[in-house]
Amino acid sequence: MAPQRRTVDYLLEQTTGAGAVSTKPMFGEYGVYVDGKMIGSICDDQLYVKSTASGRLHAEPVSEASPYSGAKLHLLIEADRWDDAEWLSDLLRVTAAELPMPKPRTRKPGA
């Protein structure tokens, strides 16, 4: 089930302190980006954040779950923790700091 737009908007409001936070629709769900790095996703009105050492330490206690079938385990951030905007922004910021920049996309010849 796709997330409700109000959930996506609320999470964007709560994470303004993390940097340039944005979302992109992806296969009926949303990817979450900080400063151009994909740091997680919003699936079925739940927030999943990629697992990094700093992110895990910041989020403890936290459980892990896959945002969709076949995906790696992510930190599942419970909705009751979303109200603390400073904490949530810090989580996204420390997670993004540990993730590499995406590789530039190259165009195939003739495309």
N, CA, C and O atoms as a MOPAC input file, in Angstrom:
PM7 MOZYME 1SCF
protein

 N      0.84700 1    -1.17600 1     0.00000 1
 C      0.00000 1     0.00000 1     0.00000 1
 C      0.89400 1     1.24200 1     0.00000 1
 O      1.79800 1     1.34900 1     0.82900 1
 N      0.65900 1     2.15200 1    -0.89300 1
 C      1.46200 1     3.36500 1    -1.01400 1
 C      1.26200 1     4.27100 1     0.19900 1
 O      0.17600 1     4.31400 1     0.77600 1
 N      2.31800 1     4.99400 1     0.58300 1
 C      2.17300 1     5.91300 1     1.71500 1
 C      1.24100 1     7.06900 1     1.36300 1
 O      1.12000 1     7.45800 1     0.20100 1
 N      0.60300 1     7.59500 1     2.36400 1
 C     -0.25100 1     8.75700 1     2.16600 1
 C      0.63700 1     9.98900 1     1.99300 1
 O      1.69200 1    10.09600 1     2.61900 1
 N      0.21000 1    10.89800 1     1.15500 1
 C      0.99800 1    12.10500 1     0.89300 1
 C      1.20800 1    12.91100 1     2.18300 1
 O      2.25100 1    13.54400 1     2.34800 1
 N      0.24500 1    12.89300 1     3.08000 1
 C      0.39400 1    13.64900 1     4.33200 1
 C      1.52300 1    13.08200 1     5.18900 1
 O      2.17700 1    13.83300 1     5.91300 1
 N      1.76400 1    11.77300 1     5.12100 1
 C      2.88300 1    11.17000 1     5.85300 1
 C      4.20200 1    11.68200 1     5.28800 1
 O      5.09800 1    12.06700 1     6.03900 1
 N      4.31500 1    11.68400 1     3.98000 1
 C      5.53100 1    12.16600 1     3.31100 1
 C      5.76100 1    13.63600 1     3.64500 1
 O      6.87800 1    14.02800 1     3.98400 1
 N      4.71600 1    14.44700 1     3.55300 1
 C      4.84100 1    15.88300 1     3.85100 1
 C      5.24500 1    16.10700 1     5.30300 1
 O      6.08100 1    16.96600 1     5.58400 1
 N      4.66600 1    15.35200 1     6.22400 1
 C      5.00100 1    15.50800 1     7.63900 1
 C      6.47300 1    15.18400 1     7.89200 1
 O      7.16300 1    15.91800 1     8.60000 1
 N      6.94900 1    14.08300 1     7.31300 1
 C      8.35300 1    13.70900 1     7.50000 1
 C      9.28400 1    14.76200 1     6.90200 1
 O     10.34000 1    15.04000 1     7.47000 1
 N      8.91600 1    15.34200 1     5.78400 1
 C      9.73300 1    16.41300 1     5.19300 1
 C      9.77200 1    17.62600 1     6.11900 1
 O     10.82600 1    18.24000 1     6.28600 1
 N      8.65000 1    17.97400 1     6.71400 1
 C      8.60400 1    19.08900 1     7.66700 1
 C      9.49000 1    18.82200 1     8.87500 1
 O     10.19200 1    19.71700 1     9.34700 1
 N      9.45900 1    17.59700 1     9.37200 1
 C     10.17700 1    17.24700 1    10.59300 1
 C     11.68400 1    17.16800 1    10.39600 1
 O     12.43200 1    17.21500 1    11.37300 1
 N     12.13900 1    17.05000 1     9.17200 1
 C     13.56400 1    16.80700 1     8.92800 1
 C     14.27000 1    17.96900 1     8.23800 1
 O     15.32000 1    17.77800 1     7.62400 1
 N     13.71300 1    19.15200 1     8.33000 1
 C     14.34200 1    20.29700 1     7.66900 1
 C     15.73500 1    20.59100 1     8.21400 1
 O     16.54900 1    21.19200 1     7.51100 1
 N     16.02800 1    20.18600 1     9.43800 1
 C     17.33800 1    20.43100 1    10.02300 1
 C     18.41500 1    19.46800 1     9.56900 1
 O     19.56500 1    19.59600 1     9.99000 1
 N     18.07800 1    18.51100 1     8.72400 1
 C     19.04200 1    17.49600 1     8.28800 1
 C     19.84700 1    17.91400 1     7.07300 1
 O     20.82400 1    17.25000 1     6.72600 1
 N     19.46600 1    18.98400 1     6.42700 1
 C     20.10900 1    19.39000 1     5.18100 1
 C     19.05500 1    19.48000 1     4.10600 1
 O     17.88500 1    19.73500 1     4.39500 1
 N     19.45900 1    19.27200 1     2.86900 1
 C     18.52100 1    19.31400 1     1.74900 1
 C     17.80300 1    17.97100 1     1.66700 1
 O     18.27300 1    17.05000 1     1.00100 1
 N     16.66500 1    17.86400 1     2.34600 1
 C     15.89400 1    16.61900 1     2.37300 1
 C     14.84100 1    16.66900 1     1.27100 1
 O     14.13800 1    17.66500 1     1.10300 1
 N     14.75200 1    15.58000 1     0.53300 1
 C     13.73900 1    15.49800 1    -0.52000 1
 C     13.24400 1    14.06400 1    -0.63100 1
 O     13.86000 1    13.13800 1    -0.10500 1
 N     12.13900 1    13.89700 1    -1.31300 1
 C     11.60900 1    12.56800 1    -1.58200 1
 C     11.34300 1    12.44400 1    -3.07400 1
 O     11.09000 1    13.43600 1    -3.75900 1
 N     11.40300 1    11.22900 1    -3.56100 1
 C     11.08500 1    10.95800 1    -4.96000 1
 C     10.19300 1     9.72400 1    -5.00500 1
 O     10.49000 1     8.72100 1    -4.35700 1
 N      9.10000 1     9.79100 1    -5.76900 1
 C      8.25300 1     8.60400 1    -5.90500 1
 C      9.03500 1     7.48100 1    -6.59400 1
 O      9.73200 1     7.69900 1    -7.58500 1
 N      8.89500 1     6.28500 1    -6.04300 1
 C      9.59200 1     5.12000 1    -6.59600 1
 C      8.70400 1     3.89800 1    -6.44600 1
 O      8.50300 1     3.40700 1    -5.33500 1
 N      8.17600 1     3.40800 1    -7.54400 1
 C      7.40100 1     2.17100 1    -7.53700 1
 C      6.25200 1     2.21100 1    -6.52800 1
 O      5.98200 1     1.21300 1    -5.85900 1
 N      5.58600 1     3.34200 1    -6.41500 1
 C      4.45600 1     3.46900 1    -5.50700 1
 C      4.84100 1     3.83800 1    -4.08300 1
 O      3.96500 1     4.06600 1    -3.24900 1
 N      6.11100 1     3.89900 1    -3.79600 1
 C      6.61700 1     4.29700 1    -2.48000 1
 C      7.45900 1     5.55900 1    -2.69600 1
 O      7.43000 1     6.14200 1    -3.77900 1
 N      8.20500 1     5.98000 1    -1.67600 1
 C      9.04300 1     7.17300 1    -1.81100 1
 C     10.45000 1     6.89000 1    -1.32700 1
 O     10.64500 1     6.29800 1    -0.26500 1
 N     11.43100 1     7.31600 1    -2.11300 1
 C     12.81600 1     7.31900 1    -1.66300 1
 C     13.06100 1     8.60900 1    -0.89900 1
 O     12.51500 1     9.65600 1    -1.24700 1
 N     13.89300 1     8.53600 1     0.15700 1
 C     14.22000 1     9.71700 1     0.95400 1
 C     15.69200 1    10.04400 1     0.71400 1
 O     16.55800 1     9.17500 1     0.81600 1
 N     15.96000 1    11.31100 1     0.39300 1
 C     17.30800 1    11.76200 1     0.05500 1
 C     17.72900 1    12.90300 1     0.96800 1
 O     16.92100 1    13.76100 1     1.32200 1
 N     19.00400 1    12.90400 1     1.34600 1
 C     19.60300 1    14.01600 1     2.08200 1
 C     20.83900 1    14.44400 1     1.30100 1
 O     21.75900 1    13.65400 1     1.09000 1
 N     20.85000 1    15.69200 1     0.87900 1
 C     21.96900 1    16.23600 1     0.10300 1
 C     22.33400 1    15.34300 1    -1.07800 1
 O     23.51200 1    15.13600 1    -1.37200 1
 N     21.32000 1    14.81900 1    -1.74700 1
 C     21.52000 1    14.00200 1    -2.93700 1
 C     21.80500 1    12.53100 1    -2.69400 1
 O     21.91800 1    11.76600 1    -3.65100 1
 N     21.92600 1    12.11400 1    -1.43800 1
 C     22.19000 1    10.71000 1    -1.10200 1
 C     20.89500 1    10.03500 1    -0.67300 1
 O     20.17100 1    10.56000 1     0.17200 1
 N     20.60100 1     8.87500 1    -1.25000 1
 C     19.42200 1     8.13400 1    -0.82300 1
 C     19.72600 1     7.50800 1     0.54000 1
 O     20.63400 1     6.68500 1     0.66300 1
 N     18.96400 1     7.90200 1     1.55600 1
 C     19.23400 1     7.41700 1     2.91300 1
 C     18.13900 1     6.48300 1     3.42400 1
 O     18.26600 1     5.91600 1     4.51000 1
 N     17.08000 1     6.32100 1     2.66200 1
 C     16.01600 1     5.44400 1     3.12400 1
 C     14.78900 1     5.54800 1     2.24600 1
 O     14.85200 1     6.01500 1     1.10900 1
 N     13.65800 1     5.09600 1     2.80400 1
 C     12.41600 1     5.11700 1     2.04900 1
 C     11.21600 1     5.20200 1     2.98400 1
 O     11.29300 1     4.89800 1     4.17400 1
 N     10.11700 1     5.62300 1     2.39800 1
 C      8.84100 1     5.64100 1     3.09100 1
 C      7.95900 1     4.64100 1     2.35000 1
 O      7.59900 1     4.84800 1     1.19200 1
 N      7.62600 1     3.56900 1     3.03100 1
 C      6.82400 1     2.49800 1     2.44400 1
 C      5.69600 1     2.15900 1     3.40900 1
 O      5.92000 1     1.98200 1     4.60700 1
 N      4.49000 1     2.07000 1     2.87800 1
 C      3.33600 1     1.72000 1     3.71000 1
 C      3.23200 1     2.60600 1     4.95100 1
 O      2.92700 1     2.12000 1     6.04000 1
 N      3.48500 1     3.90100 1     4.78700 1
 C      3.43200 1     4.87500 1     5.88500 1
 C      4.40300 1     4.54900 1     7.01700 1
 O      4.13300 1     4.86000 1     8.17700 1
 N      5.51900 1     3.93000 1     6.68500 1
 C      6.57100 1     3.65600 1     7.65800 1
 C      7.88500 1     4.20500 1     7.11400 1
 O      8.11800 1     4.20600 1     5.90500 1
 N      8.74300 1     4.67400 1     8.02700 1
 C     10.03000 1     5.23200 1     7.64200 1
 C     11.12700 1     4.19200 1     7.86000 1
 O     11.30500 1     3.66900 1     8.95900 1
 N     11.85000 1     3.91200 1     6.79000 1
 C     12.98000 1     2.98800 1     6.82300 1
 C     14.23300 1     3.78900 1     6.49600 1
 O     14.27100 1     4.50600 1     5.49700 1
 N     15.25600 1     3.67100 1     7.33300 1
 C     16.51000 1     4.38700 1     7.13400 1
 C     17.62400 1     3.36200 1     6.96800 1
 O     17.70300 1     2.39200 1     7.72100 1
 N     18.48200 1     3.58300 1     5.97800 1
 C     19.60200 1     2.67000 1     5.75700 1
 C     20.40600 1     2.54000 1     7.04400 1
 O     20.58900 1     3.50800 1     7.78200 1
 N     20.87400 1     1.34300 1     7.29200 1
 C     21.61100 1     1.06500 1     8.51800 1
 C     23.08200 1     1.45700 1     8.36100 1
 O     23.79400 1     0.93800 1     7.50100 1
 N     23.51700 1     2.39300 1     9.21900 1
 C     24.92300 1     2.77500 1     9.31000 1
 C     25.30400 1     2.68900 1    10.78400 1
 O     24.42700 1     2.65200 1    11.64600 1
 N     26.58400 1     2.65800 1    11.07800 1
 C     27.01800 1     2.56000 1    12.47400 1
 C     26.53900 1     3.75800 1    13.28900 1
 O     26.01100 1     3.58600 1    14.38800 1
 N     26.71600 1     4.96100 1    12.76500 1
 C     26.29600 1     6.16000 1    13.49000 1
 C     24.77900 1     6.24400 1    13.60700 1
 O     24.25400 1     6.63400 1    14.65000 1
 N     24.08600 1     5.88400 1    12.55400 1
 C     22.63300 1     5.90500 1    12.57600 1
 C     22.07200 1     4.92800 1    13.58900 1
 O     21.15100 1     5.25400 1    14.33800 1
 N     22.62900 1     3.73100 1    13.60900 1
 C     22.17300 1     2.71300 1    14.57100 1
 C     22.42200 1     3.19100 1    15.99500 1
 O     21.54300 1     3.06300 1    16.84700 1
 N     23.57500 1     3.72600 1    16.26400 1
 C     23.90400 1     4.21900 1    17.60200 1
 C     22.93900 1     5.33000 1    18.01600 1
 O     22.45500 1     5.35000 1    19.14700 1
 N     22.66700 1     6.24100 1    17.10500 1
 C     21.75800 1     7.34600 1    17.38800 1
 C     20.32300 1     6.86100 1    17.62800 1
 O     19.61300 1     7.41900 1    18.46500 1
 N     19.90000 1     5.84000 1    16.90500 1
 C     18.50800 1     5.39500 1    16.94500 1
 C     18.20500 1     4.37800 1    18.04600 1
 O     17.03500 1     4.10900 1    18.31900 1
 N     19.22200 1     3.81000 1    18.67900 1
 C     18.97400 1     2.77200 1    19.68500 1
 C     17.99400 1     3.24900 1    20.74200 1
 O     18.07900 1     4.39900 1    21.17300 1
 N     17.07900 1     2.41200 1    21.16700 1
 C     16.77300 1     1.07700 1    20.63800 1
 C     15.98800 1     1.19000 1    19.32900 1
 O     15.12200 1     2.05200 1    19.18200 1
 N     16.30300 1     0.31400 1    18.39200 1
 C     15.63500 1     0.33900 1    17.09000 1
 C     15.57000 1    -1.07800 1    16.54200 1
 O     16.45300 1    -1.89700 1    16.79500 1
 N     14.51900 1    -1.35400 1    15.79200 1
 C     14.40300 1    -2.66100 1    15.15300 1
 C     14.75400 1    -2.52400 1    13.67800 1
 O     14.82400 1    -1.41900 1    13.13900 1
 N     14.97000 1    -3.65200 1    13.04500 1
 C     15.28400 1    -3.67100 1    11.62200 1
 C     14.17200 1    -4.39800 1    10.87300 1
 O     13.54100 1    -5.32000 1    11.39000 1
 N     13.95700 1    -3.95500 1     9.64400 1
 C     12.96900 1    -4.59100 1     8.78400 1
 C     13.30300 1    -4.22700 1     7.34000 1
 O     14.02900 1    -3.26900 1     7.07900 1
 N     12.77000 1    -4.99500 1     6.42900 1
 C     12.95400 1    -4.69700 1     5.00900 1
 C     11.78900 1    -3.83800 1     4.52600 1
 O     10.63100 1    -4.15400 1     4.79700 1
 N     12.08800 1    -2.76100 1     3.82000 1
 C     11.00900 1    -1.90500 1     3.33200 1
 C     10.13300 1    -2.59300 1     2.27700 1
 O      8.96600 1    -2.23900 1     2.10900 1
 N     10.69400 1    -3.56300 1     1.57900 1
 C      9.94300 1    -4.31500 1     0.57900 1
 C     10.64400 1    -5.65000 1     0.38100 1
 O     11.79700 1    -5.82200 1     0.77700 1
 N      9.96100 1    -6.56600 1    -0.21500 1
 C     10.49000 1    -7.91400 1    -0.41400 1
 C     11.80200 1    -7.88100 1    -1.19300 1
 O     11.87900 1    -7.26800 1    -2.25800 1
 N     12.81400 1    -8.52900 1    -0.67300 1
 C     14.10700 1    -8.61900 1    -1.32900 1
 C     15.06600 1    -7.49700 1    -0.97500 1
 O     16.21800 1    -7.52300 1    -1.40800 1
 N     14.62800 1    -6.51400 1    -0.20200 1
 C     15.49700 1    -5.39200 1     0.17100 1
 C     16.36000 1    -5.75700 1     1.37200 1
 O     16.00500 1    -6.63300 1     2.16000 1
 N     17.49300 1    -5.07800 1     1.50300 1
 C     18.33300 1    -5.23500 1     2.68800 1
 C     17.58500 1    -4.70900 1     3.90300 1
 O     16.64800 1    -3.91900 1     3.78100 1
 N     18.01200 1    -5.15900 1     5.07400 1
 C     17.40400 1    -4.66800 1     6.30200 1
 C     17.74600 1    -3.19600 1     6.50500 1
 O     18.87400 1    -2.77000 1     6.26000 1
 N     16.77200 1    -2.43700 1     6.94900 1
 C     16.90700 1    -1.01500 1     7.26600 1
 C     16.47700 1    -0.80900 1     8.71300 1
 O     15.84800 1    -1.68000 1     9.31400 1
 N     16.81900 1     0.33800 1     9.25900 1
 C     16.31500 1     0.71000 1    10.57500 1
 C     14.85800 1     1.12900 1    10.39200 1
 O     14.56100 1     1.99500 1     9.56900 1
 N     13.96000 1     0.52700 1    11.14700 1
 C     12.54500 1     0.88700 1    11.08400 1
 C     12.28900 1     1.92400 1    12.17200 1
 O     12.32800 1     1.60600 1    13.36100 1
 N     12.03100 1     3.15300 1    11.76800 1
 C     11.83800 1     4.24800 1    12.71700 1
 C     10.34400 1     4.35300 1    13.01100 1
 O      9.55100 1     4.73100 1    12.14800 1
 N      9.98100 1     4.01500 1    14.23400 1
 C      8.57900 1     3.99300 1    14.63700 1
 C      7.97200 1     5.39200 1    14.57200 1
 O      8.65500 1     6.37900 1    14.84300 1
 N      6.70300 1     5.47900 1    14.21800 1
 C      6.00700 1     6.75200 1    14.02800 1
 C      5.99800 1     7.61300 1    15.28900 1
 O      5.97500 1     8.84000 1    15.19300 1
 N      6.01600 1     6.99500 1    16.46200 1
 C      5.99400 1     7.80600 1    17.68900 1
 C      7.30000 1     8.57200 1    17.90000 1
 O      7.35500 1     9.45800 1    18.75200 1
 N      8.34500 1     8.25300 1    17.15000 1
 C      9.62200 1     8.96200 1    17.25400 1
 C      9.72300 1    10.11200 1    16.24800 1
 O     10.65600 1    10.91100 1    16.32600 1
 N      8.79500 1    10.20800 1    15.32100 1
 C      8.83500 1    11.23400 1    14.28800 1
 C      8.57400 1    12.62200 1    14.83900 1
 O      8.99000 1    13.61000 1    14.23300 1
 N      7.89900 1    12.72100 1    15.96800 1
 C      7.53100 1    14.03000 1    16.51600 1
 C      8.72800 1    14.82800 1    17.02000 1
 O      8.64700 1    16.05000 1    17.13800 1
 N      9.83400 1    14.15500 1    17.31800 1
 C     11.04200 1    14.83800 1    17.77900 1
 C     11.86300 1    15.24000 1    16.55400 1
 O     12.73000 1    14.49400 1    16.09700 1
 N     11.57100 1    16.43500 1    16.03100 1
 C     12.18700 1    16.88700 1    14.78200 1
 C     13.70500 1    16.95800 1    14.87300 1
 O     14.39500 1    16.60600 1    13.91600 1
 N     14.23200 1    17.40500 1    16.00000 1
 C     15.69200 1    17.51400 1    16.14600 1
 C     16.33900 1    16.13100 1    16.10500 1
 O     17.35100 1    15.93300 1    15.43100 1
 N     15.75700 1    15.18500 1    16.82200 1
 C     16.29100 1    13.82400 1    16.84800 1
 C     16.23500 1    13.20400 1    15.45900 1
 O     17.20700 1    12.60000 1    15.00600 1
 N     15.09400 1    13.35300 1    14.77900 1
 C     14.92000 1    12.76100 1    13.45900 1
 C     15.87200 1    13.39700 1    12.44800 1
 O     16.46300 1    12.69300 1    11.62800 1
 N     16.02500 1    14.71200 1    12.49900 1
 C     16.96500 1    15.39000 1    11.60200 1
 C     18.38900 1    14.92100 1    11.84700 1
 O     19.14700 1    14.70200 1    10.90200 1
 N     18.75700 1    14.76700 1    13.12300 1
 C     20.09900 1    14.27000 1    13.45100 1
 C     20.31500 1    12.86800 1    12.90000 1
 O     21.38700 1    12.56300 1    12.37800 1
 N     19.30000 1    12.01400 1    13.01300 1
 C     19.41700 1    10.64400 1    12.48500 1
 C     19.68100 1    10.66700 1    10.99100 1
 O     20.57900 1     9.97700 1    10.51000 1
 N     18.92000 1    11.44400 1    10.26000 1
 C     19.12300 1    11.50700 1     8.81400 1
 C     20.48500 1    12.10100 1     8.46700 1
 O     21.14200 1    11.64100 1     7.53300 1
 N     20.91400 1    13.11900 1     9.21000 1
 C     22.20500 1    13.76200 1     8.94900 1
 C     23.36500 1    12.80300 1     9.18500 1
 O     24.26100 1    12.71000 1     8.34500 1
 N     23.37000 1    12.07900 1    10.32000 1
 C     24.49900 1    11.17500 1    10.60000 1
 C     24.49500 1     9.98300 1     9.64600 1
 O     25.55000 1     9.45500 1     9.29600 1
 N     23.31300 1     9.56800 1     9.23400 1
 C     23.22900 1     8.47300 1     8.26200 1
 C     23.80800 1     8.91600 1     6.92600 1
 O     24.61700 1     8.20500 1     6.33100 1
 N     23.39700 1    10.08300 1     6.45600 1
 C     23.88800 1    10.58300 1     5.17200 1
 C     25.40000 1    10.77900 1     5.19300 1
 O     26.06900 1    10.55000 1     4.18500 1
 N     25.94100 1    11.20000 1     6.33100 1
 C     27.38300 1    11.44900 1     6.43000 1
 C     28.19200 1    10.17400 1     6.19300 1
 O     29.32200 1    10.25000 1     5.71200 1
 N     27.64400 1     9.02100 1     6.51500 1
 C     28.37200 1     7.75900 1     6.33400 1
 C     28.17300 1     7.11800 1     4.96900 1
 O     28.90100 1     6.19200 1     4.61100 1
 N     27.21400 1     7.59000 1     4.21600 1
 C     26.92700 1     6.96400 1     2.92300 1
 C     27.69500 1     7.66800 1     1.81400 1
 O     27.88600 1     8.88400 1     1.86200 1
 N     28.13700 1     6.90700 1     0.81400 1
 C     28.88100 1     7.52300 1    -0.29300 1
 C     27.95200 1     8.31600 1    -1.20000 1
 O     26.74600 1     8.07300 1    -1.24300 1
 N     28.52300 1     9.25500 1    -1.91400 1
 C     27.76800 1     9.98700 1    -2.93200 1
 C     27.40000 1     8.99900 1    -4.03800 1
 O     28.17300 1     8.08700 1    -4.33400 1
 N     26.24500 1     9.16800 1    -4.64200 1
 C     25.88800 1     8.26900 1    -5.74500 1
 C     26.84200 1     8.44500 1    -6.91600 1
 O     27.34200 1     9.54100 1    -7.17200 1
 N     27.08200 1     7.35700 1    -7.61300 1
 C     27.94700 1     7.42200 1    -8.78500 1
 C     27.22800 1     8.17700 1    -9.89200 1
 O     26.02300 1     8.01000 1   -10.08300 1
 N     27.96500 1     9.00900 1   -10.62200 1
 C     27.32000 1     9.73800 1   -11.72600 1
 C     26.80200 1     8.76300 1   -12.77400 1
 O     27.44300 1     7.76100 1   -13.09100 1
 N     25.65200 1     9.07500 1   -13.28800 1
 C     25.07100 1     8.22300 1   -14.32100 1
 C     25.74200 1     8.53800 1   -15.64600 1
 O     25.93000 1     9.70000 1   -16.00500 1
 N     26.09600 1     7.49500 1   -16.35600 1
 C     26.69100 1     7.69400 1   -17.67400 1
 C     25.67500 1     7.31800 1   -18.73100 1
 O     24.91300 1     6.36200 1   -18.58800 1
 N     25.68700 1     8.08300 1   -19.77100 1
 C     24.76900 1     7.80600 1   -20.87100 1
 C     25.39300 1     6.76300 1   -21.79200 1
 O     26.58900 1     6.79500 1   -22.08200 1
 N     24.56800 1     5.86200 1   -22.23000 1
 C     25.04400 1     4.84900 1   -23.17300 1
 C     25.16200 1     5.49800 1   -24.55700 1
 O     24.34500 1     6.33900 1   -24.93200 1
 N     26.17700 1     5.09900 1   -25.29800 1
 C     26.32200 1     5.65200 1   -26.64900 1
 C     25.05100 1     5.41800 1   -27.46600 1
 O     24.48100 1     4.32700 1   -27.45900 1
 N     24.62500 1     6.46200 1   -28.16300 1
 C     23.44100 1     6.35200 1   -28.99500 1
 C     22.14400 1     6.58300 1   -28.23700 1
 O     21.06300 1     6.50100 1   -28.82000 1
 N     22.23800 1     6.87200 1   -26.94500 1
 C     21.01000 1     7.09100 1   -26.17200 1
 C     20.59800 1     8.52900 1   -26.21200 1
 O     19.58600 1     8.89800 1   -25.61600 1

